[in-house]
Amino acid sequence: MLPAYISHPDCLKHAMGEHHPECPERIGAVSDMLLIKGLLDFMQPCEAPLATEKQLAQAHSSLYIRSIAAQSPKQGTVQVDPDTSMNPHTYRAALRAAGAAVLATDLVLTEGAGTAFCNVRPPGHHAEYAAAGGFCFFNNVAVGIRHALTVHGLERVALVDFDVHHGNGSEDILRDDERVLMCSIFEDKLYPFCGNTPRGANMVNVALPARSGGEPMRQAVSEQWLPALERFRPQLIFISAGFDGHRDDDMGNLGLVEADYAWIAKQIVAVAARHSQGRIVSCLEGGYELSSLARSAAAHVKVLLGMDD
């Protein structure tokens, strides 16, 4: 099977206001760039299914899952936190986004897809075990990781998160799960204002100062992420792929560029080749300036497809 490209039209229907940065246009910006670059010609398009409550319950409390369903409005919007709201289509979009991670896991582990990229929204890495926030409702990568561990019986799964914001939700859910190694790079003193002190022994968190640029990021990956990943020997690697650290994106101030995102992807692909039979599931997280998001995501996917040479 070709590498999988997973998305769904329902992800376009979730909207949090005319000027909200986490907008439906993000999906089209990424897909259009992948099409223009010819990358979709080398991928198998798949529609994201709806995640089931049982699948979500691997990463969230049943009470929380039902509370999100109960808050779904029939019309208008419901505010979940100061930056995060639901319209009548949000709940279904969130189920699709989590379902994409589950399907990607199945395709990579049992159908020979090798790699999968989930172009979905809402994002997920700020969603905690029992709390929404930061534009996130269900933690897509955590649902996928727990699916790989419980349904497919893997013993070691890694999560790498290079979003400009720390994945506090993923850390909350996965901390002290010895079957999981989480590596996170993020901008210091930025929402969610945590991560500097890891909450579990299985966390490798690196806070980078604002305006640090690509070189300190590459040094942190080389000196802290890669040795930990080599020791852990993951059987599958998940990526929380956030591109809001780009210098053109005003949601952060790390000053990264497309070449930096391609470089990170190359390091992950190399680790996956050594330990994971090349198996990678990448899920879109942040990235809000549409042009830089599209260019960075295309650079990322190009490496996952092995077309970067």
N, C-alpha and C positions, 0 to 999 in steps of 0.2 A: 504494500500500500504506500502511496505517496505520503509525505508529511501532511498533517491535517491542518486545515484552516477552519476554525469553528467560530460561528457568529449566529445571530438571529435577528430578524426585523423587530422583535419585541424590545430589544435593547435600545432601539431608537425612540420608543414611545415614552420612556421614563424621562421626565424633565422636571427641573427644580427652579424654574424661573428664567425669564428672558436673558438676564445678564449673568446667570450662574456659570462659573467656569467649567463645571462638570456637565457639559452639554451634549445633546445627541449628535451634533456634528462631528464629534471626536471619532466616532465609528467610521463615518464616511471618509474622513480625512485619511485615516489609516488604510482603509480598503482601497481607496482611489490610488494612493501612492503605491501600494503593493501591485495593483493592476498596471499602472503606468510603467513601473520598473520590470514588469514581466514576471514577477515572483509568484503570482497566483497560478501561472501556467504550470508550476512545478509543485502545486499543492492540491490536496483533495478537499473540496469544500464540503462542510458538514453543518447541519443545523443543530444548535444547542438544544438539548432536551430540557424539560422542567426537572429540577432536582426534587427528589422525594423528601418527605419529612424524615424518613429513616436516614437518608444520606446526610441531610443537614444536621441531624442529631449526633453525628460523629464529631461535630465541631462546635455545636451550640446546644444550649439547654432547650428542652422541649417547651418549657414555659415561654422562653424568649421567642422561639420560632412561631408559636401561636399568637404571641402578642404582636409581632410584626404583621402577621396575616390579619389580625383583628383591627389593626390601625389603618389598613388599606382603605382609602376613601372611595365612595361611589362617584363623587365629583369633587372638584376643587383640590386643595392640597392639605396635608397634615404635616406639621413640623415635628421632626423627631429629635433634632438638636438644632442649635442656632444656624448651622451650615447645611443641614441635611433634612430633606423633606420628601414626602411621598405624594404622587398623584395616582389616579386610578390604575395606571399601568405599571407602577413601580414594583409592586410585589411580584408580578409575573416576570418582569425583566430581571429582578434579583434571582428568581428561581432559574431562569435561563443562564445567567452568569455563573452560578454555582454548578448548574448542570453541565455547562461547557467543560469545567474542570474535571468532572466525573467522566464524561465521554472521552475527553482527551486522555485521561489515565487508561481507560479501557483500550482505546485505539493504539496507544503506545506500547502497552504491556501485552496485548493479546492479538492485535491485528497487524503488527509490523509497521506501524506508521513511523516509528523512529522518533520523530519530534512532532509537536503540535503547538500551534499558536492560537490562543483564544482572544479574539477581538470582540470583547464584551464589555458591557457596563450595566449596572453600577459596578465600580471597583469594590475590592473586598478587604484589603489588608489592615484597615482600621477597625473592622468589625470584631468585637471581642466575643467571648463565650456567651455573654448575656447582655450585650449592649451594642447598639448601632452608633455610628459617628463618623466624622470625616468623609462624608459622601458615601459611606459603606453600610450595607445591611447584613449580608451574609459574607463570611470569609471564604471566598472562592478557592484559594489555594489550600487553605486548611481542610476544607471539605474534600478536595481532591487527594490531598496527602493521606488523610485518614481512610479514604476509600482504597488507596493503594496498599495501606498497611493491613486493614481489616478484611477486605474482600479478596485482594490479590495475594495477601500473605507476605508482602515484602518485609524485610527486617530493618532496612536502613534507607531513609529517604531524606534528601537535603532540600532546603529551601534557601534560595538566594534572592535578596530583595535590595534593589538599587534605586528605589524611589527616593526622591529628595526628602520625603517625610518617613520617619521610622514606622515600621509595621507593628504598631503596638498591639493590634488585635491578634495578629499571627503569634506574637510573643506570648500574649495572654493565654491563647489556646494551646500552644505547643510547648511551653516552658516545662522543663523537667521530663519531657517524653524522650527517653533515651533512644528511641527508634528514629528520632528526628534531629538533624543539625540545622539550625537557622543561622545564616550569615546576613547581616544587615549593614548597609552603608547609608548614611543620611546626613543632612545638614544639622549641625548643632544649634541649639536654642531656637528651634522651629517646631511648629505643631507636629506631633502631640506633646512636645516638651518632655520627652522621656527617652529611654534607651541607652543613656550613657552608662548606667549601671545595669548589666544584664540581670533579668529576673530568673534565669535558670542556667544550669551548668552546660546546657546544650546550645547556648546562644553566643555568637561572635558578633558583637555590636561595635561599629566604628563610627563615631561622630566626627564629621569633618567641619572645619570652620567655614563660614561664608566666604565666598570669592576665592576659594582655594584652587579651583581649576582641576584639570584632569590628572596632573602628575601626582599629587597627594592621594587621590583616589586610586590610581594604579598601584602606588606603593602600598596602600592599605590592603588592597586585594592580594597583592603578591606576598606580603609579609604576614597577613593575618587570616584571610579567607582561605587561600590555597593550601597552606599547611594543614589547617583544620579539616578541609575537605579530603585531602589525601589520607589523613589518619582515619577519617570516618568511612571512606570507601562507599559512597552512596550507590544504591542499586537503581535509583531514579532521582532526577533533579527537577524540582519545580522552580520557576522564576516568577517573582513578583516584578513585572516589567513596568516600572514607572519612569517616564521620560521628562519629568518636571524639574530635573536638575539642569536642564539645558540652559545655556546662557540667554536664550531668547524668551524663556518662560519666567514670568514675574511671580509665579507661585513659590519660587525658591531662588537661591542665589549662589549655587555652587559653581556655575560657569562651565558646565560640561558641553561637549559638542558631539556630533554624530560619530566621529572617530573614537571617542571614549566609549560610547555604548557598543560599538562594534568590537572594541578591544575586550570589554567585559565579556561579551558573548563568546569570543574566541577562547577565553580562559575557561568558561563553563563548558563549552563544547569539548575542550581537551580533557577536562576532568571526566566528563560523561563517557568519552571514548575509552578512557583507562578503566573505569569502574562500573559504568552504568549501561554498557552495551549501546552507548550513544543516545540513551533515552532521556528526553527532555520535554517537559510541559511548561509552556510560557503563557502567563495570563496578564493581560493589560491591567495596569493600575493607573497611575497618574500621567500627566502630560496634558497641558491645557492651552498652550499656544499652538494652534492647529498646524501651522507649517512645520515648526520644529518637531512636533509630535510625529507627524507623518514621515518626515525624513529620518528621524531617529528610529522609529519602529521598523521602517524599511531596512535600515542598516542592520538592525538586530535580527530581523527575520532572514535576511540574506546570509548571515553567518550561520544561523540555525540550519539553513538549507545546504550549507557547504559550498556556497557560491561566491565566497569572499575573495578568493585568490585571483 
